[in-house]
Amino acid sequence: MSENAQSDCPDFAKGGGLLPAIAQDVVTGEVLMMAYMNLESYAETLATGRAVYYSRSRNKLWRKGEESGNVQKVHAIFVDCDADTILLKVEQVGGAACHAGYKSCFYRQVTPAGLKTVGEQVFDPQEVYGRK
């Protein structure tokens, strides 16, 4: 176990500066999404009480809801035993965590016939983002 595992901060060095961050509905316990955080996004999340992630595709901070308005109010933050995974207990404002318009990014179930959509779409991404 690294020395940082016992500190007050996740061990961002383990993930090359990025650690997985899971957002979970504070009331229902439903897993809403998984993204990545770096030290800067983690610090801003702590300071503001709103979820901020690091977008690998855009190579910059991603303030959840900055385009859609579907922000995540953070109620609690947990770090796993190895200090290399972050769990955010959030209130999902606007009803959808997923950029595809679903409450959870995990809206498809693996079945013998292939992926089956089991979630309900809350908004049309074309209307919100101008893309699908």
C-alpha positions in Angstrom: 0.0 0.0 0.0 1.4 3.4 -0.9 1.9 6.0 1.7 -0.7 8.2 0.1 -3.4 5.5 0.6 -3.5 6.7 4.2 -3.7 10.4 3.4 -6.7 12.5 3.0 -6.5 12.6 -0.8 -6.9 9.9 -3.4 -3.6 8.6 -4.9 -3.7 10.2 -8.3 -0.2 9.0 -9.1 -1.5 5.4 -9.3 -3.7 6.3 -12.3 -1.1 8.4 -14.0 -3.0 11.5 -12.8 -6.5 10.2 -13.5 -8.7 8.0 -11.3 -12.1 6.4 -12.0 -14.9 8.3 -10.3 -18.3 6.6 -9.9 -21.4 8.7 -9.5 -24.2 7.0 -7.5 -27.7 8.4 -6.7 -27.6 9.4 -3.0 -31.3 8.3 -2.5 -31.7 5.2 -4.7 -28.2 3.9 -4.8 -28.4 3.5 -8.6 -25.0 3.8 -10.4 -25.4 6.8 -12.7 -22.1 7.0 -14.5 -18.3 6.5 -14.4 -15.9 9.2 -15.4 -12.4 10.2 -14.4 -11.1 12.8 -12.0 -7.7 14.4 -11.7 -6.4 16.4 -8.7 -7.8 19.7 -10.1 -11.3 18.3 -10.8 -11.3 16.6 -7.4 -10.3 19.9 -5.6 -13.0 21.9 -7.5 -15.6 19.2 -6.6 -14.6 19.6 -2.9 -14.7 23.4 -3.1 -18.0 23.7 -4.9 -20.1 20.7 -3.9 -20.8 20.1 -7.6 -19.3 17.2 -9.6 -16.4 18.1 -11.8 -14.6 15.5 -13.9 -11.8 15.4 -16.3 -12.8 14.7 -19.9 -10.2 12.5 -21.6 -11.7 13.2 -25.1 -11.6 17.0 -24.7 -8.5 17.0 -22.5 -10.0 19.5 -20.0 -12.1 19.8 -16.9 -15.7 18.8 -17.4 -18.2 20.5 -15.1 -21.1 18.1 -15.1 -24.1 19.8 -16.6 -22.3 22.8 -18.1 -24.1 22.2 -21.4 -27.2 20.3 -20.4 -28.0 21.9 -17.0 -28.1 18.3 -15.5 -25.6 19.0 -12.7 -24.7 16.7 -9.9 -24.9 18.0 -6.3 -22.4 16.1 -4.3 -23.7 14.8 -0.9 -20.7 12.6 0.1 -17.4 11.5 -1.3 -15.8 8.1 -0.6 -12.4 6.7 -1.5 -11.7 3.0 -1.8 -9.2 1.1 0.3 -6.4 1.5 -2.3 -7.1 5.2 -2.6 -7.4 4.8 -6.4 -11.2 4.9 -7.0 -13.6 7.7 -6.0 -17.3 7.3 -5.3 -19.5 10.3 -5.4 -23.0 10.1 -3.8 -24.9 12.7 -5.8 -28.3 14.3 -6.4 -28.8 14.3 -10.1 -30.5 17.5 -11.0 -32.5 17.3 -14.2 -33.1 13.6 -14.0 -30.4 12.5 -16.5 -26.7 11.7 -15.9 -26.0 10.3 -19.4 -25.2 12.5 -22.4 -27.4 10.1 -24.4 -30.4 11.4 -22.4 -30.8 8.5 -20.0 -31.0 8.7 -16.2 -28.0 6.4 -15.9 -25.2 5.7 -18.4 -25.8 2.1 -17.7 -29.1 1.9 -19.6 -28.2 -1.2 -21.7 -28.2 -4.7 -20.4 -26.1 -7.5 -22.0 -28.4 -10.4 -23.1 -27.8 -13.5 -25.2 -29.4 -11.6 -28.1 -27.1 -8.6 -27.6 -27.5 -5.2 -25.9 -31.1 -4.5 -24.7 -32.1 -0.9 -23.7 -33.7 -1.1 -20.3 -33.5 2.5 -19.3 -35.9 5.3 -20.2 -34.7 8.3 -22.1 -35.3 11.5 -20.1 -34.3 14.0 -22.8 -33.4 14.1 -26.5 -29.7 14.8 -26.9 -30.3 16.3 -30.3 -32.4 19.1 -28.7 -30.0 19.6 -25.8 -26.6 19.3 -27.5 -27.5 19.6 -31.2 -26.1 16.1 -31.7 -26.9 12.5 -30.9 
